[in-house]
Amino acid sequence: SAPAASLADEPAWRPATPAGMPLQLDLPEDAFGFLIAQNVTKEQFEASFEPDERMCAEGFVLDWKDGEVYIIEYVGVMHERYSARFASELVTTAVLGGWGRFLCMQGSGRLDNPRRGSDWEPDQSCLPIGRRCPEGVKLYPTLVFEVAVSETLSHVVAKARAYLVPETTIQYVVVLLVRPGARPPEDRLRILQFERSLAGQPV
């Protein structure tokens, strides 16, 4: 019979709901995330999840940096509400503005992530009707939209730049950074645009 598993074989860290958790990740712009654990090795962190999974059951997306574990995103109803509203407004504007005749709206379908095991799932994407790629080159949308409601800015920027790696043909990423509630009204929505020609820098 197989030997019994030793407690030493188990990772010493497990994700758990942190105390004092903020309702929104409305953190300073240079913050990596909301710190929830320290002295965790990368091996321990990765052993606590399935491959390429970083989400707790409570709906937090976690990441590891220099021995510390952070919440970098909340996933929940608020994001879905803003994302659905944006999708509806985008389609309506495309139809009324006439430019919907030239673009294929691809919605939030999955896209192949060439550098990781999982797929991307942008909130919206589109490409010009009739666009073709050379043989052997995977066709990606030209324009990708992300609606970020409760994500840290550093996480949003990293996600946007990941779409623009050389293995994809994505040219533009537009992020709607929504910060409802605590800020003055003029600061509750920021639009960040990333372009391949500008090496993924927001403009």
PEURHU-V736709 format. One record per residue. N is the residue number from 1. RES is the residue in one letter. PSI is psi in whole degrees, 0 to 359 (NA if undefined). Layout:
BEGIN
N RES PSI
N RES PSI
END
This chain:
BEGIN
1 S 156
2 A 142
3 P 148
4 A 143
5 A 138
6 S 147
7 L 335
8 A 340
9 D 344
10 E 142
11 P 147
12 A 1
13 W 140
14 R 139
15 P 141
16 A 156
17 T 120
18 P 154
19 A 152
20 G 27
21 M 132
22 P 154
23 L 332
24 Q 149
25 L 55
26 D 72
27 L 167
28 P 148
29 E 339
30 D 3
31 A 136
32 F 326
33 G 193
34 F 113
35 L 129
36 I 345
37 A 149
38 Q 166
39 N 43
40 V 125
41 T 159
42 K 324
43 E 318
44 Q 318
45 F 312
46 E 331
47 A 346
48 S 359
49 F 160
50 E 161
51 P 130
52 D 17
53 E 135
54 R 28
55 M 131
56 C 163
57 A 333
58 E 354
59 G 25
60 F 140
61 V 128
62 L 156
63 D 160
64 W 141
65 K 120
66 D 46
67 G 4
68 E 149
69 V 133
70 Y 148
71 I 125
72 I 350
73 E 143
74 Y 141
75 V 122
76 G 197
77 V 321
78 M 317
79 H 316
80 E 324
81 R 311
82 Y 322
83 S 316
84 A 321
85 R 317
86 F 317
87 A 317
88 S 315
89 E 323
90 L 314
91 V 316
92 T 315
93 T 320
94 A 318
95 V 310
96 L 327
97 G 348
98 G 344
99 W 354
100 G 341
101 R 340
102 F 353
103 L 142
104 C 115
105 M 119
106 Q 1
107 G 215
108 S 34
109 G 158
110 R 145
111 L 143
112 D 126
113 N 109
114 P 347
115 R 0
116 R 169
117 G 343
118 S 169
119 D 158
120 W 155
121 E 79
122 P 161
123 D 326
124 Q 155
125 S 158
126 C 162
127 L 156
128 P 138
129 I 133
130 G 0
131 R 138
132 R 156
133 C 156
134 P 155
135 E 134
136 G 355
137 V 125
138 K 136
139 L 122
140 Y 161
141 P 154
142 T 324
143 L 130
144 V 136
145 F 137
146 E 135
147 V 115
148 A 110
149 V 314
150 S 67
151 E 149
152 T 153
153 L 319
154 S 324
155 H 319
156 V 314
157 V 316
158 A 320
159 K 317
160 A 316
161 R 330
162 A 328
163 Y 337
164 L 18
165 V 157
166 P 337
167 E 348
168 T 167
169 T 16
170 I 135
171 Q 328
172 Y 142
173 V 127
174 V 124
175 V 127
176 L 106
177 L 104
178 V 127
179 R 79
180 P 152
181 G 263
182 A 336
183 R 165
184 P 150
185 P 322
186 E 346
187 D 5
188 R 349
189 L 124
190 R 142
191 I 120
192 L 132
193 Q 130
194 F 134
195 E 139
196 R 321
197 S 343
198 L 23
199 A 34
200 G 16
201 Q 137
202 P 143
203 V NA
END
